[in-house]
Amino acid sequence: MTSGTGLRDRQQRLAALAALAEPLRRSLYLHVVSSPEPVSRESAADALGLTRSVAAFHLDKLAEVGALEVEYRRPPGRTGPGAGRPAKFYRRATRDLDFSVPERRYDLAAAILAQAISDATAQSIPIDDALRHAARDFGRVVGAGLGVDVGDTRAGSEHETEDEFERVLAVLAAHGYEPTRDGDAITLANCPFHALADEHRELVCGMNLEVIAGVLEGAAAPHMGARLDPAPGRCCVRVLADAG
Protein backbone atom coordinates (compact mmCIF):
# COMPACT_ATOMS: atom_id res chain seq x y z
CA MET A 1 0.00 0.00 0.00
CA THR A 2 1.40 3.40 -0.93
CA SER A 3 1.20 6.25 1.53
CA GLY A 4 -1.14 8.05 -0.88
CA THR A 5 -3.34 4.97 -1.07
CA GLY A 6 -3.32 4.65 2.71
CA LEU A 7 -4.43 8.27 3.11
CA ARG A 8 -7.15 7.89 0.47
CA ASP A 9 -8.39 4.72 2.16
CA ARG A 10 -8.60 6.49 5.51
CA GLN A 11 -10.47 9.41 3.93
CA GLN A 12 -12.90 7.03 2.25
CA ARG A 13 -13.58 5.19 5.49
CA LEU A 14 -14.27 8.52 7.21
CA ALA A 15 -16.58 9.57 4.36
CA ALA A 16 -18.51 6.31 4.66
CA LEU A 17 -18.93 6.71 8.39
CA ALA A 18 -19.96 10.34 7.96
CA ALA A 19 -22.62 9.24 5.46
CA LEU A 20 -23.97 6.77 8.01
CA ALA A 21 -24.37 9.58 10.54
CA GLU A 22 -27.31 10.90 8.46
CA PRO A 23 -30.45 9.16 9.86
CA LEU A 24 -32.16 8.35 6.56
CA ARG A 25 -29.01 6.94 4.99
CA ARG A 26 -28.32 4.93 8.12
CA SER A 27 -31.86 3.48 7.93
CA LEU A 28 -31.37 2.57 4.28
CA TYR A 29 -27.99 1.00 5.04
CA LEU A 30 -29.44 -1.08 7.88
CA HIS A 31 -32.31 -2.18 5.64
CA VAL A 32 -29.90 -3.33 2.93
CA VAL A 33 -27.48 -5.16 5.24
CA SER A 34 -30.34 -6.93 7.04
CA SER A 35 -31.62 -8.40 3.77
CA PRO A 36 -30.31 -11.83 2.74
CA GLU A 37 -30.48 -10.75 -0.91
CA PRO A 38 -29.40 -7.56 -2.71
CA VAL A 39 -32.05 -4.83 -2.44
CA SER A 40 -33.55 -2.83 -5.31
CA ARG A 41 -34.33 0.88 -5.17
CA GLU A 42 -38.02 0.12 -5.35
CA SER A 43 -38.06 -2.34 -2.48
CA ALA A 44 -35.96 -0.01 -0.30
CA ALA A 45 -38.31 2.88 -1.06
CA ASP A 46 -41.36 0.75 -0.17
CA ALA A 47 -39.81 -0.53 3.04
CA LEU A 48 -39.00 2.96 4.35
CA GLY A 49 -41.97 4.81 2.87
CA LEU A 50 -39.88 6.92 0.47
CA THR A 51 -40.21 7.91 -3.14
CA ARG A 52 -38.05 5.89 -5.50
CA SER A 53 -35.98 8.96 -6.43
CA VAL A 54 -35.16 9.77 -2.78
CA ALA A 55 -34.21 6.17 -2.04
CA ALA A 56 -32.09 6.01 -5.20
CA PHE A 57 -30.26 9.24 -4.33
CA HIS A 58 -29.26 8.10 -0.84
CA LEU A 59 -28.45 4.53 -1.88
CA ASP A 60 -26.14 5.86 -4.58
CA LYS A 61 -24.43 8.14 -2.05
CA LEU A 62 -23.81 5.16 0.22
CA ALA A 63 -22.36 3.25 -2.73
CA GLU A 64 -20.24 6.25 -3.73
CA VAL A 65 -18.45 6.28 -0.36
CA GLY A 66 -18.00 2.51 -0.27
CA ALA A 67 -20.60 1.59 2.36
CA LEU A 68 -22.64 -0.38 -0.18
CA GLU A 69 -21.81 -2.21 -3.38
CA VAL A 70 -23.89 -2.20 -6.56
CA GLU A 71 -24.81 -4.97 -8.95
CA TYR A 72 -27.07 -4.96 -11.99
CA ARG A 73 -29.70 -7.59 -12.70
CA ARG A 74 -33.11 -7.90 -14.28
CA PRO A 75 -35.94 -8.06 -11.76
CA PRO A 76 -37.42 -11.55 -11.24
CA GLY A 77 -39.77 -12.63 -14.02
CA ARG A 78 -38.33 -10.30 -16.68
CA THR A 79 -36.37 -12.06 -19.39
CA GLY A 80 -35.71 -11.79 -23.09
CA PRO A 81 -35.12 -8.83 -25.41
CA GLY A 82 -38.12 -6.86 -24.15
CA ALA A 83 -37.23 -7.08 -20.48
CA GLY A 84 -35.57 -3.65 -20.45
CA ARG A 85 -32.35 -2.55 -18.86
CA PRO A 86 -31.04 -4.37 -15.77
CA ALA A 87 -31.97 -2.66 -12.51
CA LYS A 88 -29.60 -1.52 -9.78
CA PHE A 89 -29.40 -3.64 -6.65
CA TYR A 90 -27.46 -2.85 -3.48
CA ARG A 91 -25.68 -5.08 -0.98
CA ARG A 92 -23.34 -4.69 1.97
CA ALA A 93 -19.79 -3.73 0.98
CA THR A 94 -17.26 -6.50 1.47
CA ARG A 95 -14.71 -4.12 3.03
CA ASP A 96 -14.80 -3.35 6.74
CA LEU A 97 -15.77 0.13 7.86
CA ASP A 98 -13.89 1.28 10.92
CA PHE A 99 -12.39 4.55 12.01
CA SER A 100 -10.83 5.69 15.24
CA VAL A 101 -9.40 8.94 16.51
CA PRO A 102 -6.50 8.74 17.16
CA GLU A 103 -6.00 6.08 14.49
CA ARG A 104 -5.43 2.54 15.70
CA ARG A 105 -4.21 -0.26 13.42
CA TYR A 106 -4.56 -3.43 15.42
CA ASP A 107 -5.24 -5.29 12.16
CA LEU A 108 -1.67 -4.55 11.09
CA ALA A 109 -0.27 -5.67 14.43
CA ALA A 110 -2.24 -8.91 14.13
CA ALA A 111 -0.99 -9.49 10.58
CA ILE A 112 2.65 -8.96 11.60
CA LEU A 113 2.32 -11.21 14.65
CA ALA A 114 0.58 -13.93 12.61
CA GLN A 115 3.34 -13.81 10.00
CA ALA A 116 5.97 -14.05 12.72
CA ILE A 117 4.32 -17.13 14.26
CA SER A 118 4.03 -18.76 10.84
CA ASP A 119 7.68 -18.03 10.03
CA ALA A 120 8.89 -19.23 13.42
CA THR A 121 7.05 -22.53 12.97
CA ALA A 122 8.09 -23.05 9.35
CA GLN A 123 11.75 -22.08 9.83
CA SER A 124 12.25 -23.37 13.41
CA ILE A 125 13.54 -19.99 14.61
CA PRO A 126 12.83 -18.15 17.87
CA ILE A 127 9.59 -16.18 17.79
CA ASP A 128 11.32 -12.91 18.74
CA ASP A 129 13.66 -13.23 15.74
CA ALA A 130 10.73 -14.03 13.47
CA LEU A 131 8.84 -11.00 14.80
CA ARG A 132 11.76 -8.67 14.12
CA HIS A 133 12.05 -9.95 10.54
CA ALA A 134 8.29 -9.78 9.89
CA ALA A 135 8.01 -6.25 11.28
CA ARG A 136 11.06 -5.03 9.33
CA ASP A 137 9.73 -6.61 6.11
CA PHE A 138 6.33 -4.96 6.59
CA GLY A 139 7.98 -1.57 7.11
CA ARG A 140 10.07 -1.98 3.96
CA VAL A 141 6.96 -2.71 1.90
CA VAL A 142 5.19 0.34 3.34
CA GLY A 143 8.17 2.61 2.75
CA ALA A 144 8.85 1.32 -0.75
CA GLY A 145 5.20 1.77 -1.66
CA LEU A 146 5.52 5.56 -1.52
CA GLY A 147 5.95 5.64 -5.28
CA VAL A 148 8.86 8.11 -5.28
CA ASP A 149 11.59 7.78 -7.87
CA VAL A 150 14.62 8.23 -5.65
CA GLY A 151 16.75 9.01 -8.70
CA ASP A 152 14.75 12.20 -9.20
CA THR A 153 15.48 13.64 -5.76
CA ARG A 154 17.67 16.71 -5.45
CA ALA A 155 21.42 16.37 -5.39
CA GLY A 156 23.59 17.24 -2.42
CA SER A 157 23.58 15.76 1.06
CA GLU A 158 21.48 18.57 2.58
CA HIS A 159 18.86 18.34 -0.13
CA GLU A 160 18.89 14.56 0.00
CA THR A 161 18.17 14.64 3.73
CA GLU A 162 15.30 17.09 3.19
CA ASP A 163 13.85 14.76 0.56
CA GLU A 164 14.15 11.88 2.99
CA PHE A 165 12.28 13.85 5.64
CA GLU A 166 9.46 14.58 3.18
CA ARG A 167 9.14 10.96 2.15
CA VAL A 168 9.26 9.56 5.67
CA LEU A 169 6.81 12.14 7.04
CA ALA A 170 4.36 11.26 4.25
CA VAL A 171 4.54 7.52 4.93
CA LEU A 172 4.23 7.84 8.71
CA ALA A 173 1.33 10.30 8.45
CA ALA A 174 -0.55 8.00 6.08
CA HIS A 175 -0.24 5.10 8.55
CA GLY A 176 -1.53 6.92 11.62
CA TYR A 177 1.66 7.90 13.47
CA GLU A 178 0.88 11.66 13.46
CA PRO A 179 4.52 12.67 12.88
CA THR A 180 5.84 16.15 13.58
CA ARG A 181 9.28 17.38 12.69
CA ASP A 182 11.44 19.17 15.24
CA GLY A 183 14.75 20.09 13.65
CA ASP A 184 16.58 16.89 12.80
CA ALA A 185 14.07 14.63 14.56
CA ILE A 186 10.59 13.30 13.91
CA THR A 187 8.35 12.75 16.93
CA LEU A 188 5.39 10.41 16.57
CA ALA A 189 2.43 11.74 18.54
CA ASN A 190 0.36 8.60 18.07
CA CYS A 191 1.02 4.88 18.43
CA PRO A 192 -1.30 2.88 16.14
CA PHE A 193 -0.86 -0.09 18.51
CA HIS A 194 -1.54 1.86 21.72
CA ALA A 195 -3.62 -0.64 23.71
CA LEU A 196 -1.28 -3.50 22.85
CA ALA A 197 1.71 -1.40 23.86
CA ASP A 198 0.12 -0.70 27.25
CA GLU A 199 -0.24 -4.43 27.91
CA HIS A 200 2.94 -5.72 26.23
CA ARG A 201 5.25 -2.72 26.03
CA GLU A 202 8.59 -4.41 25.36
CA LEU A 203 7.15 -6.68 22.67
CA VAL A 204 5.12 -4.02 20.86
CA CYS A 205 7.69 -1.23 21.11
CA GLY A 206 10.31 -3.58 19.70
CA MET A 207 7.97 -4.48 16.85
CA ASN A 208 7.22 -0.81 16.23
CA LEU A 209 10.92 0.01 16.12
CA GLU A 210 11.47 -2.62 13.44
CA VAL A 211 8.46 -1.42 11.42
CA ILE A 212 9.74 2.15 11.34
CA ALA A 213 13.32 1.05 10.63
CA GLY A 214 11.90 -0.88 7.70
CA VAL A 215 9.99 2.20 6.54
CA LEU A 216 13.26 4.15 6.45
CA GLU A 217 14.89 1.42 4.38
CA GLY A 218 11.97 1.10 2.00
CA ALA A 219 11.68 4.88 1.57
CA ALA A 220 15.42 5.11 0.77
CA ALA A 221 16.28 7.29 3.77
CA PRO A 222 19.88 6.27 4.61
CA HIS A 223 20.54 9.52 6.50
CA MET A 224 17.84 8.72 9.04
CA GLY A 225 17.48 6.17 11.79
CA ALA A 226 14.85 4.94 14.25
CA ARG A 227 15.52 4.87 17.98
CA LEU A 228 13.56 3.78 21.03
CA ASP A 229 12.84 6.90 23.07
CA PRO A 230 9.74 6.22 25.17
CA ALA A 231 7.88 9.11 26.78
CA PRO A 232 4.32 9.57 28.05
CA GLY A 233 1.69 10.56 25.50
CA ARG A 234 3.48 9.52 22.30
CA CYS A 235 4.94 6.60 20.36
CA CYS A 236 8.02 5.00 21.89
CA VAL A 237 10.00 5.45 18.67
CA ARG A 238 11.60 8.61 17.32
CA VAL A 239 13.25 9.14 13.95
CA LEU A 240 16.53 11.07 13.85
CA ALA A 241 18.64 12.40 11.02
CA ASP A 242 22.20 11.08 10.87
CA ALA A 243 21.37 8.57 13.58
CA GLY A 244 24.12 6.27 12.35
N, C-alpha and C positions, 0 to 999 in steps of 0.2 A: 504494500500500500504506500503510495507516495504521500508526502505531507499535505500536498494540495488535495488529494483524494480524501485523506483523513479529515481535513477541515471541512470539505464539502459534505462528507458523510455526517459529521456532527451537526452541521447547519441543517441538513435535511431531517435528521432525527428531531431537532428542536422545532422545525417547521411543522412536522407531523404532530408532535405533541401540542403545539400551539393550536393547530386546527381542531384537535380533540377537546380543547378547552371551550369551544363554542357549543352550547347545549344541543342545538339541532343536529350539528354534524356528529357530535358524540352519540346521539340517539340513533342516527343512521348507521354509524360505525358498529354500535352494539347490535343493531338489528342484523346487519350483514354477517358479523362474526358468529352470531348465535344460530345462523341458518346452516344446516348440513350441506346445502347446495348453493352455488352462486346465485346472487339475487339480481333481478332485473330492476330497472328504474320504476317500472309500473308497479311491481309488487312492493317495493320499498315505499313508494308514494301512498299506496293503499294502506299499508300497515301503519304508517305514521299520520295519515290524514292530510297529506300534502298534495299539491298539484305535481304533475309529472315534471314540469320544467324546474320547479324548486328542488325536487328530489335529485334530478339530473345534475343541476348546478353544484349542489353540495357533495354528491357522490364523486363527481369529477374532480372537485377540489381535494377530496380525501385521496383520490388516486394520484393526483398531481404531486402531492407531498409524500407519497410512498406508504400511506397507511392502508390503502386498499390496492388490489390488483384488478385489472380488467381483462375480460375475455369476450370474444364475440361468438354468438351462436344463434341459430334460428330458434324461435320459441317452439315448444312442443306442439306437434301436429302440423307444422308448416314445412312442407318439403317441395322440391321441384322448382322449375324455372320461375313460377309465379309466386313464390313464397316471400319475395322481397329481400331487402338487405338483412344480414344478421344483426341481431340486437346486442346491446352492451349488457354484460353481466358483471357483477362485482363480487369479489371474495377477499378474505383476509390476506394481507401481504405475508409472504413467507419470511421476511426479515423481521427481527425483533425490534421493538421500539422501546428504547430506554434512554434516559438522560438524567444526569445528576450534576449538581453544582455544589462544590467543585467536582470536576469530572473524575470518575472512578472507572478503572478498567480491570476489574477482577477477571473478566473473560480472558484477557491477555495473560494475566498471572497464571490462570488455570491452564492455558495452552502451553506456556513455558514449562510449568511443573509437570504436566502430563508428558511432554516430550522428553524431559529429563528422566522421568521414571522409565519410559520406554527405552531410552538409550542405555540407561544403567543396566537394565535387564538384558537387553540384546548384546551389549558389549562387555558385560561383567566388569563394570567400573563402579567406583564409589558414587553414590547419588549426589554428593556435593560437587564432584568433578563434572558429572553429567549436567548438573544444573548450571554451573558456570558456562559450560560450552553452549548449552541451549539458549541461555540468556544472551550471551555474546552474539550468537548466530542471529537471533531475532533482532537485536539492535543493528547489526550490519545490514540486514534486509531493509529495515525501516530507514536507515540513513542513506543507503544506496538508492532507495525508491524516490528520492527527492526529485530526480529528473534533471539535475544540473550537469551540464557538460563542464567538467573541471578544467578542461583545456582552454575554455573560454574565459576563465577568471583572470583578473588583472595581475600583471607581473609585479614582482617586487615583494619582499617578505612582509612589509607592512600591509600592502594591499591584499596579499594572500591571506593574512590573518583576518583582516576585515571581512573578506569573502567567506572565510570559514565561520566567523561569528554569525553572519547572515544566514548561512545554510543551517547551522546547528540550531539557532534560535527558531527558525521556521519549522524544523522537524519536531523539536521539543514542544513548541506551542501547539502544533497539530495533534499531538498525542497526550495533551492534558497536563503537562508539567508546569504551565504558567511561568515560563522563564523570564527573568529580567536581567539585563546586563548592568554590571557595576564595574566600570573600568575594564580590567582584564579578566573578569570573572562573570560567570552566569550563575545566578541563584535561582533555584526552582521552588516557587512558592507552594506548589501542590505536589503531593505524592499520589499518583493514580491507584496505588495499592495501600492506601492509608490504614484501613481496618486490619488488613493482614500484617502490616508492619507493626501495629500496636501489639498484636498477639505474638508475632514471631519476628522480632526486630532484626536479629542477626541474620537470619535466613533471607528475609525479604530485602533488607538493605544491601546485602551482598549480591542478590539477584539484580536489584536495581542498578547497582554500580556496574555490573557486567553489561546490562542492557544499554546504558548510556555510553560506556566505553565502546560498545559495538556500533552505536549511532555515530560516534566520532570517526570510527574507521570507515563505515559505509559512506559517510558524507565527505570523505577525503579531507579530514581536518587534522593533519599531523602536528600542527602547532598548538593543539589543545589536548587536555587530558581531564579525566574524571577522577574525583577524589571523594572519599567518605569524609563528611564534615557535618555530622548531625547537630541539629539545633531545634528547639521547640518551634512549632508552627510552620515548618517547611520540610521539603524532601531532604533526606540524609545525604544526598550527593550534590556536589558543586562541580562546575566545569571551569577550568582555569586555562588561560593562555600560557604557552610555554611551560606546561606542567612537567615536561620531561618524561 
